């Protein structure tokens, strides 16, 4: 009986590390798929009906469609300030500078978890 328990214990000691090697790449791939991304720019178009903003990258011509929903957090902050104020989507207009954080979807849209309107002093 003791010999069977010892065999079972030693087998589990060797099998567990091997199983983590097999399943670890899958977990790493899933983590990479949900990596947070940041997009900084100026709102050139807003579509409240579609819940999207088209944001042109600062200092360039690249544009990104940013999609938001009820779970998106909206804030405003002055440049260089630590004070952050909660706002709602209606307070972000065309030509406002924003920083958007979220995850990319397969269709190239950034699904925002946070949109920060940047205020000038």
N, CA, C and O atoms as CSV, one atom per row, in Angstrom:
chain,resi,resn,atom,element,x,y,z
A,1,UNK,N,N,0.831,-1.198,0.000
A,1,UNK,CA,C,0.000,0.000,0.000
A,1,UNK,C,C,0.866,1.248,0.000
A,1,UNK,O,O,0.631,2.177,-0.773
A,2,UNK,N,N,1.871,1.266,0.871
A,2,UNK,CA,C,2.763,2.419,0.949
A,2,UNK,C,C,3.536,2.600,-0.349
A,2,UNK,O,O,3.828,3.724,-0.755
A,3,UNK,N,N,3.865,1.489,-0.996
A,3,UNK,CA,C,4.604,1.552,-2.256
A,3,UNK,C,C,3.733,2.181,-3.357
A,3,UNK,O,O,4.238,2.942,-4.181
A,4,UNK,N,N,2.445,1.870,-3.374
A,4,UNK,CA,C,1.528,2.445,-4.360
A,4,UNK,C,C,1.362,3.953,-4.151
A,4,UNK,O,O,1.317,4.720,-5.112
A,5,UNK,N,N,1.271,4.370,-2.870
A,5,UNK,CA,C,1.154,5.798,-2.577
A,5,UNK,C,C,2.410,6.553,-2.978
A,5,UNK,O,O,2.328,7.658,-3.515
A,6,UNK,N,N,3.565,5.967,-2.722
A,6,UNK,CA,C,4.828,6.596,-3.098
A,6,UNK,C,C,4.932,6.720,-4.615
A,6,UNK,O,O,5.378,7.747,-5.125
A,7,UNK,N,N,4.524,5.683,-5.332
A,7,UNK,CA,C,4.536,5.717,-6.798
A,7,UNK,C,C,3.592,6.792,-7.320
A,7,UNK,O,O,3.939,7.529,-8.242
A,8,UNK,N,N,2.416,6.883,-6.742
A,8,UNK,CA,C,1.442,7.899,-7.139
A,8,UNK,C,C,1.974,9.299,-6.870
A,8,UNK,O,O,1.800,10.190,-7.702
A,9,UNK,N,N,2.609,9.511,-5.744
A,9,UNK,CA,C,3.181,10.807,-5.391
A,9,UNK,C,C,4.289,11.194,-6.362
A,9,UNK,O,O,4.309,12.326,-6.846
A,10,UNK,N,N,5.199,10.291,-6.652
A,10,UNK,CA,C,6.299,10.588,-7.569
A,10,UNK,C,C,5.795,10.849,-8.980
A,10,UNK,O,O,6.325,11.711,-9.680
A,11,UNK,N,N,4.774,10.109,-9.401
A,11,UNK,CA,C,4.196,10.330,-10.727
A,11,UNK,C,C,3.579,11.720,-10.820
A,11,UNK,O,O,3.766,12.410,-11.822
A,12,UNK,N,N,2.862,12.133,-9.809
A,12,UNK,CA,C,2.244,13.460,-9.834
A,12,UNK,C,C,3.294,14.562,-9.795
A,12,UNK,O,O,3.091,15.627,-10.379
A,13,UNK,N,N,4.409,14.324,-9.118
A,13,UNK,CA,C,5.484,15.321,-9.066
A,13,UNK,C,C,6.082,15.535,-10.456
A,13,UNK,O,O,6.467,16.655,-10.792
A,14,UNK,N,N,6.164,14.485,-11.265
A,14,UNK,CA,C,6.719,14.614,-12.615
A,14,UNK,C,C,5.691,15.064,-13.643
A,14,UNK,O,O,6.046,15.767,-14.589
A,15,UNK,N,N,4.450,14.687,-13.487
A,15,UNK,CA,C,3.417,15.025,-14.465
A,15,UNK,C,C,2.993,16.489,-14.361
A,15,UNK,O,O,2.760,17.128,-15.387
A,16,UNK,N,N,2.888,17.026,-13.166
A,16,UNK,CA,C,2.427,18.402,-12.992
A,16,UNK,C,C,3.308,19.415,-13.730
A,16,UNK,O,O,2.763,20.244,-14.459
A,17,UNK,N,N,4.644,19.396,-13.583
A,17,UNK,CA,C,5.466,20.362,-14.336
A,17,UNK,C,C,5.339,20.196,-15.844
A,17,UNK,O,O,5.390,21.185,-16.576
A,18,UNK,N,N,5.176,18.976,-16.319
A,18,UNK,CA,C,5.004,18.768,-17.760
A,18,UNK,C,C,3.689,19.350,-18.250
A,18,UNK,O,O,3.631,19.905,-19.347
A,19,UNK,N,N,2.645,19.232,-17.465
A,19,UNK,CA,C,1.347,19.777,-17.882
A,19,UNK,C,C,1.386,21.301,-17.940
A,19,UNK,O,O,0.726,21.899,-18.790
A,20,UNK,N,N,2.150,21.940,-17.049
A,20,UNK,CA,C,2.241,23.405,-17.107
A,20,UNK,C,C,2.994,23.852,-18.345
A,20,UNK,O,O,2.705,24.920,-18.885
A,21,UNK,N,N,3.950,23.065,-18.808
A,21,UNK,CA,C,4.654,23.404,-20.040
A,21,UNK,C,C,3.753,23.277,-21.260
A,21,UNK,O,O,3.888,24.040,-22.217
A,22,UNK,N,N,2.850,22.331,-21.229
A,22,UNK,CA,C,1.951,22.112,-22.359
A,22,UNK,C,C,0.891,23.205,-22.437
A,22,UNK,O,O,0.586,23.694,-23.524
A,23,UNK,N,N,0.325,23.594,-21.291
A,23,UNK,CA,C,-0.776,24.548,-21.304
A,23,UNK,C,C,-0.345,26.005,-21.164
A,23,UNK,O,O,-1.159,26.892,-21.420
A,24,UNK,N,N,0.874,26.289,-20.778
A,24,UNK,CA,C,1.339,27.669,-20.593
A,24,UNK,C,C,1.298,28.485,-21.879
A,24,UNK,O,O,0.892,29.646,-21.819
A,25,UNK,N,N,1.696,27.955,-23.053
A,25,UNK,CA,C,1.614,28.770,-24.276
A,25,UNK,C,C,0.196,29.211,-24.614
A,25,UNK,O,O,0.005,30.309,-25.137
A,26,UNK,N,N,-0.806,28.375,-24.326
A,26,UNK,CA,C,-2.187,28.754,-24.602
A,26,UNK,C,C,-2.605,29.934,-23.732
A,26,UNK,O,O,-3.275,30.850,-24.209
A,27,UNK,N,N,-2.219,29.917,-22.474
A,27,UNK,CA,C,-2.554,31.008,-21.566
A,27,UNK,C,C,-1.847,32.282,-22.004
A,27,UNK,O,O,-2.447,33.356,-21.981
A,28,UNK,N,N,-0.575,32.182,-22.404
A,28,UNK,CA,C,0.170,33.350,-22.867
A,28,UNK,C,C,-0.460,33.941,-24.123
A,28,UNK,O,O,-0.507,35.163,-24.272
A,29,UNK,N,N,-0.941,33.098,-25.023
A,29,UNK,CA,C,-1.590,33.583,-26.238
A,29,UNK,C,C,-2.889,34.307,-25.916
A,29,UNK,O,O,-3.200,35.318,-26.546
A,30,UNK,N,N,-3.650,33.812,-24.952
A,30,UNK,CA,C,-4.886,34.473,-24.556
A,30,UNK,C,C,-4.597,35.815,-23.901
A,30,UNK,O,O,-5.319,36.782,-24.142
A,31,UNK,N,N,-3.556,35.894,-23.077
A,31,UNK,CA,C,-3.188,37.152,-22.440
A,31,UNK,C,C,-2.770,38.186,-23.469
A,31,UNK,O,O,-3.097,39.365,-23.330
A,32,UNK,N,N,-2.052,37.764,-24.499
A,32,UNK,CA,C,-1.617,38.688,-25.543
A,32,UNK,C,C,-2.814,39.215,-26.326
A,32,UNK,O,O,-2.796,40.356,-26.786
A,33,UNK,N,N,-3.848,38.401,-26.480
A,33,UNK,CA,C,-5.023,38.808,-27.244
A,33,UNK,C,C,-5.818,39.894,-26.529
A,33,UNK,O,O,-6.508,40.670,-27.190
A,34,UNK,N,N,-5.748,39.976,-25.212
A,34,UNK,CA,C,-6.508,40.968,-24.469
A,34,UNK,C,C,-5.604,42.065,-23.904
A,34,UNK,O,O,-5.950,42.705,-22.911
A,35,UNK,N,N,-4.472,42.276,-24.523
A,35,UNK,CA,C,-3.535,43.293,-24.063
A,35,UNK,C,C,-4.128,44.691,-24.243
A,35,UNK,O,O,-4.679,45.012,-25.296
A,36,UNK,N,N,-4.009,45.496,-23.223
A,36,UNK,CA,C,-4.505,46.868,-23.277
A,36,UNK,C,C,-3.646,47.715,-24.221
A,36,UNK,O,O,-2.421,47.593,-24.236
A,37,UNK,N,N,-4.296,48.566,-24.999
A,37,UNK,CA,C,-3.632,49.435,-25.956
A,37,UNK,C,C,-4.060,50.872,-25.696
A,37,UNK,O,O,-5.147,51.125,-25.177
A,38,UNK,N,N,-3.195,51.804,-26.061
A,38,UNK,CA,C,-3.474,53.225,-25.863
A,38,UNK,C,C,-3.429,53.929,-27.213
A,38,UNK,O,O,-2.546,53.664,-28.029
A,39,UNK,N,N,-4.379,54.826,-27.444
A,39,UNK,CA,C,-4.420,55.626,-28.666
A,39,UNK,C,C,-4.645,57.076,-28.251
A,39,UNK,O,O,-5.625,57.390,-27.575
A,40,UNK,N,N,-3.741,57.949,-28.655
A,40,UNK,CA,C,-3.729,59.350,-28.256
A,40,UNK,C,C,-3.937,60.201,-29.498
A,40,UNK,O,O,-3.191,60.064,-30.468
A,41,UNK,N,N,-4.944,61.084,-29.487
A,41,UNK,CA,C,-5.172,61.905,-30.663
A,41,UNK,C,C,-6.307,62.888,-30.490
A,41,UNK,O,O,-6.725,63.209,-29.378
A,42,UNK,N,N,-6.798,63.360,-31.642
A,42,UNK,CA,C,-7.857,64.373,-31.688
A,42,UNK,C,C,-9.096,63.752,-32.334
A,42,UNK,O,O,-8.999,63.080,-33.361
A,43,UNK,N,N,-10.250,63.981,-31.728
A,43,UNK,CA,C,-11.513,63.468,-32.275
A,43,UNK,C,C,-11.828,64.236,-33.550
A,43,UNK,O,O,-11.954,65.460,-33.530
A,44,UNK,N,N,-11.954,63.511,-34.659
A,44,UNK,CA,C,-12.317,64.176,-35.911
A,44,UNK,C,C,-13.777,63.935,-36.280
A,44,UNK,O,O,-14.379,64.727,-37.005
A,45,UNK,N,N,-14.348,62.828,-35.774
A,45,UNK,CA,C,-15.771,62.534,-35.980
A,45,UNK,C,C,-16.290,61.791,-34.767
A,45,UNK,O,O,-15.602,60.950,-34.190
A,46,UNK,N,N,-17.502,62.114,-34.397
A,46,UNK,CA,C,-18.143,61.351,-33.327
A,46,UNK,C,C,-19.511,60.896,-33.821
A,46,UNK,O,O,-20.208,61.626,-34.526
A,47,UNK,N,N,-19.874,59.697,-33.446
A,47,UNK,CA,C,-21.156,59.140,-33.845
A,47,UNK,C,C,-21.829,58.538,-32.617
A,47,UNK,O,O,-21.624,57.363,-32.311
A,48,UNK,N,N,-22.632,59.338,-31.911
A,48,UNK,CA,C,-23.329,58.818,-30.734
A,48,UNK,C,C,-24.270,57.655,-31.070
A,48,UNK,O,O,-24.486,56.773,-30.238
A,49,UNK,N,N,-24.832,57.651,-32.291
A,49,UNK,CA,C,-25.741,56.571,-32.689
A,49,UNK,C,C,-25.021,55.225,-32.758
A,49,UNK,O,O,-25.579,54.196,-32.376
A,50,UNK,N,N,-23.779,55.238,-33.246
A,50,UNK,CA,C,-22.991,54.007,-33.367
A,50,UNK,C,C,-22.064,53.792,-32.170
A,50,UNK,O,O,-21.379,52.774,-32.083
A,51,UNK,N,N,-22.049,54.756,-31.250
A,51,UNK,CA,C,-21.160,54.722,-30.078
A,51,UNK,C,C,-19.698,54.607,-30.498
A,51,UNK,O,O,-18.954,53.766,-29.993
A,52,UNK,N,N,-19.297,55.481,-31.447
A,52,UNK,CA,C,-17.916,55.475,-31.907
A,52,UNK,C,C,-17.353,56.881,-31.987
A,52,UNK,O,O,-18.081,57.860,-32.151
A,53,UNK,N,N,-16.035,56.953,-31.866
A,53,UNK,CA,C,-15.271,58.160,-32.125
A,53,UNK,C,C,-14.208,57.798,-33.155
A,53,UNK,O,O,-13.618,56.719,-33.085
A,54,UNK,N,N,-13.960,58.687,-34.103
A,54,UNK,CA,C,-12.825,58.508,-34.999
A,54,UNK,C,C,-11.757,59.467,-34.506
A,54,UNK,O,O,-11.961,60.680,-34.467
A,55,UNK,N,N,-10.615,58.906,-34.128
A,55,UNK,CA,C,-9.546,59.685,-33.494
A,55,UNK,C,C,-8.313,59.663,-34.391
A,55,UNK,O,O,-7.807,58.596,-34.738
A,56,UNK,N,N,-7.829,60.863,-34.767
A,56,UNK,CA,C,-6.607,60.989,-35.560
A,56,UNK,C,C,-5.414,61.081,-34.621
A,56,UNK,O,O,-5.392,61.905,-33.707
A,57,UNK,N,N,-4.428,60.232,-34.853
A,57,UNK,CA,C,-3.223,60.164,-34.030
A,57,UNK,C,C,-2.539,61.524,-33.997
A,57,UNK,O,O,-2.430,62.203,-35.018
A,58,UNK,N,N,-2.078,61.910,-32.807
A,58,UNK,CA,C,-1.358,63.179,-32.663
A,58,UNK,C,C,-0.082,63.160,-33.485
A,58,UNK,O,O,0.678,62.193,-33.441
A,59,UNK,N,N,0.153,64.234,-34.238
A,59,UNK,CA,C,1.368,64.363,-35.027
A,59,UNK,C,C,1.403,63.485,-36.257
A,59,UNK,O,O,2.476,63.276,-36.823
A,60,UNK,N,N,0.282,62.968,-36.687
A,60,UNK,CA,C,0.252,62.095,-37.859
A,60,UNK,C,C,-1.099,62.121,-38.534
A,60,UNK,O,O,-1.966,62.930,-38.204
A,61,UNK,N,N,-1.262,61.217,-39.487
A,61,UNK,CA,C,-2.527,61.160,-40.214
A,61,UNK,C,C,-3.267,59.836,-39.989
A,61,UNK,O,O,-4.342,59.627,-40.551
A,62,UNK,N,N,-2.704,58.950,-39.179
A,62,UNK,CA,C,-3.361,57.668,-38.905
A,62,UNK,C,C,-4.626,57.896,-38.082
A,62,UNK,O,O,-4.645,58.704,-37.153
A,63,UNK,N,N,-5.672,57.172,-38.441
A,63,UNK,CA,C,-6.952,57.292,-37.740
A,63,UNK,C,C,-7.355,55.948,-37.151
A,63,UNK,O,O,-7.030,54.892,-37.694
A,64,UNK,N,N,-8.061,56.004,-36.042
A,64,UNK,CA,C,-8.543,54.799,-35.366
A,64,UNK,C,C,-10.011,55.007,-35.008
A,64,UNK,O,O,-10.398,56.066,-34.515
A,65,UNK,N,N,-10.816,53.989,-35.261
A,65,UNK,CA,C,-12.202,54.015,-34.801
A,65,UNK,C,C,-12.210,53.451,-33.386
A,65,UNK,O,O,-11.749,52.336,-33.141
A,66,UNK,N,N,-12.740,54.240,-32.465
A,66,UNK,CA,C,-12.816,53.851,-31.063
A,66,UNK,C,C,-14.276,53.633,-30.725
A,66,UNK,O,O,-15.097,54.542,-30.847
A,67,UNK,N,N,-14.590,52.423,-30.299
A,67,UNK,CA,C,-15.970,52.091,-29.945
A,67,UNK,C,C,-16.099,52.078,-28.426
A,67,UNK,O,O,-15.223,51.576,-27.722
A,68,UNK,N,N,-17.199,52.633,-27.932
A,68,UNK,CA,C,-17.434,52.659,-26.491
A,68,UNK,C,C,-18.798,52.068,-26.186
A,68,UNK,O,O,-19.646,51.924,-27.067
A,69,UNK,N,N,-18.991,51.729,-24.920
A,69,UNK,CA,C,-20.286,51.201,-24.485
A,69,UNK,C,C,-20.548,51.659,-23.058
A,69,UNK,O,O,-19.864,52.548,-22.551
A,70,UNK,N,N,-21.514,51.068,-22.428
A,70,UNK,CA,C,-21.896,51.465,-21.076
A,70,UNK,C,C,-20.819,51.216,-20.032
A,70,UNK,O,O,-20.826,51.846,-18.974
A,71,UNK,N,N,-19.899,50.311,-20.316
A,71,UNK,CA,C,-18.843,50.020,-19.342
A,71,UNK,C,C,-17.617,50.913,-19.505
A,71,UNK,O,O,-16.697,50.846,-18.690
A,72,UNK,N,N,-17.588,51.753,-20.548
A,72,UNK,CA,C,-16.455,52.652,-20.774
A,72,UNK,C,C,-16.454,53.756,-19.724
A,72,UNK,O,O,-17.478,54.393,-19.476
A,73,UNK,N,N,-15.300,53.973,-19.115
A,73,UNK,CA,C,-15.158,55.043,-18.125
A,73,UNK,C,C,-14.723,56.315,-18.857
A,73,UNK,O,O,-13.797,56.286,-19.667
A,74,UNK,N,N,-15.390,57.418,-18.569
A,74,UNK,CA,C,-15.106,58.706,-19.186
A,74,UNK,C,C,-14.563,59.646,-18.121
A,74,UNK,O,O,-15.175,59.811,-17.066
A,75,UNK,N,N,-13.409,60.268,-18.393
A,75,UNK,CA,C,-12.807,61.208,-17.452
A,75,UNK,C,C,-12.240,62.396,-18.219
A,75,UNK,O,O,-12.054,62.340,-19.435
A,76,UNK,N,N,-11.967,63.475,-17.481
A,76,UNK,CA,C,-11.260,64.622,-18.057
A,76,UNK,C,C,-10.144,65.005,-17.094
A,76,UNK,O,O,-10.244,64.811,-15.882
A,77,UNK,N,N,-9.073,65.558,-17.673
A,77,UNK,CA,C,-7.912,65.919,-16.864
A,77,UNK,C,C,-7.134,67.020,-17.568
A,77,UNK,O,O,-6.919,66.969,-18.779
A,78,UNK,N,N,-6.711,68.024,-16.787
A,78,UNK,CA,C,-5.861,69.071,-17.336
A,78,UNK,C,C,-4.450,68.542,-17.514
A,78,UNK,O,O,-4.004,67.661,-16.779
A,79,UNK,N,N,-3.754,69.090,-18.497
A,79,UNK,CA,C,-2.379,68.678,-18.753
A,79,UNK,C,C,-1.507,68.925,-17.525
A,79,UNK,O,O,-1.466,70.041,-17.007
A,80,UNK,N,N,-0.819,67.904,-17.066
A,80,UNK,CA,C,0.080,68.022,-15.926
A,80,UNK,C,C,-0.591,67.997,-14.568
A,80,UNK,O,O,0.087,68.111,-13.547
A,81,UNK,N,N,-1.894,67.853,-14.533
A,81,UNK,CA,C,-2.622,67.858,-13.271
A,81,UNK,C,C,-2.861,66.430,-12.781
A,81,UNK,O,O,-2.967,65.497,-13.577
A,82,UNK,N,N,-2.942,66.279,-11.474
A,82,UNK,CA,C,-3.272,64.980,-10.893
A,82,UNK,C,C,-4.783,64.819,-10.710
A,82,UNK,O,O,-5.267,63.708,-10.493
A,83,UNK,N,N,-5.530,65.929,-10.796
A,83,UNK,CA,C,-6.973,65.902,-10.568
A,83,UNK,C,C,-7.695,65.344,-11.795
A,83,UNK,O,O,-7.540,65.855,-12.904
A,84,UNK,N,N,-8.478,64.300,-11.584
A,84,UNK,CA,C,-9.249,63.653,-12.646
A,84,UNK,C,C,-10.727,63.784,-12.304
A,84,UNK,O,O,-11.146,63.483,-11.186
A,85,UNK,N,N,-11.514,64.237,-13.281
A,85,UNK,CA,C,-12.958,64.401,-13.078
A,85,UNK,C,C,-13.730,63.432,-13.962
A,85,UNK,O,O,-13.364,63.211,-15.116
A,86,UNK,N,N,-14.791,62.860,-13.424
A,86,UNK,CA,C,-15.662,61.991,-14.215
A,86,UNK,C,C,-16.543,62.848,-15.108
A,86,UNK,O,O,-17.053,63.886,-14.686
A,87,UNK,N,N,-16.717,62.402,-16.354
A,87,UNK,CA,C,-17.592,63.077,-17.305
A,87,UNK,C,C,-18.442,62.017,-17.986
A,87,UNK,O,O,-18.350,60.835,-17.654
A,88,UNK,N,N,-19.280,62.441,-18.952
A,88,UNK,CA,C,-20.014,61.462,-19.749
A,88,UNK,C,C,-19.703,61.677,-21.227
A,88,UNK,O,O,-19.043,62.650,-21.593
A,89,UNK,N,N,-20.169,60.785,-22.054
A,89,UNK,CA,C,-19.832,60.795,-23.480
A,89,UNK,C,C,-20.249,62.080,-24.185
A,89,UNK,O,O,-19.602,62.491,-25.148
A,90,UNK,N,N,-21.306,62.713,-23.727
A,90,UNK,CA,C,-21.791,63.927,-24.391
A,90,UNK,C,C,-20.823,65.097,-24.239
A,90,UNK,O,O,-20.946,66.083,-24.966
A,91,UNK,N,N,-19.887,65.019,-23.336
A,91,UNK,CA,C,-18.946,66.111,-23.109
A,91,UNK,C,C,-17.711,66.029,-24.001
A,91,UNK,O,O,-16.865,66.922,-23.954
A,92,UNK,N,N,-17.591,64.993,-24.800
A,92,UNK,CA,C,-16.486,64.870,-25.743
A,92,UNK,C,C,-17.009,65.240,-27.123
A,92,UNK,O,O,-17.935,64.614,-27.639
A,93,UNK,N,N,-16.405,66.260,-27.711
A,93,UNK,CA,C,-16.846,66.797,-29.004
A,93,UNK,C,C,-15.729,66.650,-30.034
A,93,UNK,O,O,-14.604,66.275,-29.706
A,94,UNK,N,N,-16.070,66.956,-31.298
A,94,UNK,CA,C,-15.054,66.986,-32.346
A,94,UNK,C,C,-13.986,68.021,-31.983
A,94,UNK,O,O,-14.284,69.050,-31.377
A,95,UNK,N,N,-12.743,67.734,-32.362
A,95,UNK,CA,C,-11.555,68.562,-32.116
A,95,UNK,C,C,-11.054,68.508,-30.674
A,95,UNK,O,O,-10.110,69.223,-30.335
A,96,UNK,N,N,-11.657,67.682,-29.814
A,96,UNK,CA,C,-11.133,67.485,-28.458
A,96,UNK,C,C,-9.983,66.493,-28.508
A,96,UNK,O,O,-10.011,65.535,-29.281
A,97,UNK,N,N,-8.977,66.725,-27.684
A,97,UNK,CA,C,-7.871,65.779,-27.564
A,97,UNK,C,C,-8.274,64.710,-26.547
A,97,UNK,O,O,-8.763,65.025,-25.462
A,98,UNK,N,N,-8.062,63.450,-26.909
A,98,UNK,CA,C,-8.425,62.340,-26.029
A,98,UNK,C,C,-7.301,61.306,-25.990
A,98,UNK,O,O,-6.493,61.200,-26.912
A,99,UNK,N,N,-7.277,60.559,-24.909
A,99,UNK,CA,C,-6.441,59.373,-24.794
A,99,UNK,C,C,-7.403,58.223,-24.536
A,99,UNK,O,O,-8.176,58.246,-23.577
A,100,UNK,N,N,-7.345,57.217,-25.404
A,100,UNK,CA,C,-8.252,56.076,-25.309
A,100,UNK,C,C,-7.447,54.831,-24.945
A,100,UNK,O,O,-6.386,54.579,-25.517
A,101,UNK,N,N,-7.952,54.071,-24.006
A,101,UNK,CA,C,-7.327,52.808,-23.630
A,101,UNK,C,C,-8.358,51.708,-23.787
A,101,UNK,O,O,-9.531,51.880,-23.453
A,102,UNK,N,N,-7.902,50.569,-24.304
A,102,UNK,CA,C,-8.817,49.450,-24.491
A,102,UNK,C,C,-8.135,48.313,-25.208
A,102,UNK,O,O,-6.912,48.183,-25.173
A,103,UNK,N,N,-8.937,47.484,-25.863
A,103,UNK,CA,C,-8.409,46.322,-26.569
A,103,UNK,C,C,-8.869,46.361,-28.020
A,103,UNK,O,O,-9.965,46.829,-28.329
A,104,UNK,N,N,-8.007,45.859,-28.904
A,104,UNK,CA,C,-8.345,45.777,-30.324
A,104,UNK,C,C,-9.212,44.566,-30.594
A,104,UNK,O,O,-9.055,43.514,-29.974
A,105,UNK,N,N,-10.129,44.733,-31.529
A,105,UNK,CA,C,-10.887,43.593,-32.010
A,105,UNK,C,C,-10.262,43.149,-33.326
A,105,UNK,O,O,-9.379,43.822,-33.858
A,106,UNK,N,N,-10.715,42.027,-33.844
A,106,UNK,CA,C,-10.147,41.503,-35.089
A,106,UNK,C,C,-10.416,42.406,-36.279
A,106,UNK,O,O,-9.681,42.363,-37.265
A,107,UNK,N,N,-11.467,43.232,-36.201
A,107,UNK,CA,C,-11.792,44.119,-37.318
A,107,UNK,C,C,-11.078,45.464,-37.234
A,107,UNK,O,O,-11.412,46.375,-37.991
A,108,UNK,N,N,-10.102,45.614,-36.335
A,108,UNK,CA,C,-9.289,46.827,-36.259
A,108,UNK,C,C,-9.902,47.958,-35.464
A,108,UNK,O,O,-9.426,49.091,-35.540
A,109,UNK,N,N,-10.933,47.684,-34.712
A,109,UNK,CA,C,-11.593,48.699,-33.891
A,109,UNK,C,C,-11.068,48.598,-32.463
A,109,UNK,O,O,-10.904,47.502,-31.927
A,110,UNK,N,N,-10.807,49.746,-31.858
A,110,UNK,CA,C,-10.383,49.778,-30.463
A,110,UNK,C,C,-11.625,49.862,-29.582
A,110,UNK,O,O,-12.370,50.839,-29.651
A,111,UNK,N,N,-11.847,48.857,-28.763
A,111,UNK,CA,C,-12.973,48.861,-27.821
A,111,UNK,C,C,-12.478,49.492,-26.524
A,111,UNK,O,O,-11.687,48.896,-25.793
A,112,UNK,N,N,-12.953,50.701,-26.247
A,112,UNK,CA,C,-12.418,51.509,-25.153
A,112,UNK,C,C,-12.944,51.075,-23.791
A,112,UNK,O,O,-14.141,50.854,-23.604
A,113,UNK,N,N,-12.016,50.961,-22.848
A,113,UNK,CA,C,-12.388,50.770,-21.451
A,113,UNK,C,C,-12.279,52.098,-20.714
A,113,UNK,O,O,-12.923,52.296,-19.684
A,114,UNK,N,N,-11.455,53.016,-21.246
A,114,UNK,CA,C,-11.269,54.348,-20.668
A,114,UNK,C,C,-11.066,55.351,-21.772
A,114,UNK,O,O,-10.272,55.121,-22.684
A,115,UNK,N,N,-11.778,56.473,-21.704
A,115,UNK,CA,C,-11.549,57.605,-22.601
A,115,UNK,C,C,-11.334,58.824,-21.731
A,115,UNK,O,O,-12.199,59.211,-20.945
A,116,UNK,N,N,-10.152,59.428,-21.887
A,116,UNK,CA,C,-9.771,60.588,-21.095
A,116,UNK,C,C,-9.700,61.816,-21.993
A,116,UNK,O,O,-8.889,61.882,-22.916
A,117,UNK,N,N,-10.561,62.783,-21.709
A,117,UNK,CA,C,-10.537,64.054,-22.449
A,117,UNK,C,C,-9.459,64.912,-21.810
A,117,UNK,O,O,-9.455,65.120,-20.597
A,118,UNK,N,N,-8.544,65.409,-22.636
A,118,UNK,CA,C,-7.448,66.223,-22.129
A,118,UNK,C,C,-7.823,67.691,-22.228
A,118,UNK,O,O,-8.237,68.164,-23.286
A,119,UNK,N,N,-7.680,68.400,-21.138
A,119,UNK,CA,C,-8.043,69.822,-21.071
A,119,UNK,C,C,-6.773,70.659,-21.071
A,119,UNK,O,O,-5.759,70.271,-20.492
A,120,UNK,N,N,-6.842,71.819,-21.732
A,120,UNK,CA,C,-5.701,72.741,-21.678
A,120,UNK,C,C,-5.951,73.748,-20.569
A,120,UNK,O,O,-7.095,74.048,-20.229
A,121,UNK,N,N,-4.879,74.259,-20.018
A,121,UNK,CA,C,-5.011,75.213,-18.903
A,121,UNK,C,C,-5.410,76.583,-19.355
A,121,UNK,O,O,-5.559,77.486,-18.531
